[in-house]
Amino acid sequence: MMTNEPKVEPATPEAKLPAKDTFRILIMDTVEHTDKLKAACKDAGHDVVAAQSIKEAFAFLDGKDHADVIVCAAYLEDESMFEFLKRLRADPTHKNSMFMTLALAPGPVGAMVNDTTEKVGRVLGADAFISMPEFDAVQLIAEIQKLLPEVPMLEKAKKEDEKRGAL
């Protein structure tokens, strides 16, 4: 059976950081927005994974891979960011993943409910809420940097495997 599992896209080669400094960012938004978000993250030296649905996001997250930070649109087209966040926090494997809610060009209704969306997201376990009526790659990367762990999960897993092998 074929899966819709999103694939990891490596950082822009010119920006490539050593493995120990390369973080993986999962982006969940529309295709239009994920293209902008992916480009900003890849140019900053991060690997990225794009998903357009909760099913796609979990197809990736439930595989052998990981995400250091999840950036999720506040206003998904046919799904609920709140449902995604609740499911993520209920899963022992992902309950501590860093989660950023991003309101990109939310429109008039979204702008009116941003405050409520941020508060509900925080109650459900979101680590950050960013409203960006105009896309700003520098601001996006600065906000993601605040959420990154000290060591990328992939590097941490390698070190733990090496320790177990040495025992």
Buried (B, 14 or more C-beta within 10 A) or exposed (E): EEEEBBEBBBBBEEBBBEEEBBBBBBBBBEEEBBEBBBEBBBBBBBBBBBBBBBEBBBBBBEEEBBBBBBBBBBBBEEBEBBEBBEBBBEEEEBEEBBBBBBBBBBEEEBEEBBEEBBEBBEEBBBBBBBBBEEBBBEEBBEBBEEBBBEBBBBBBEBEEEEEEEEE
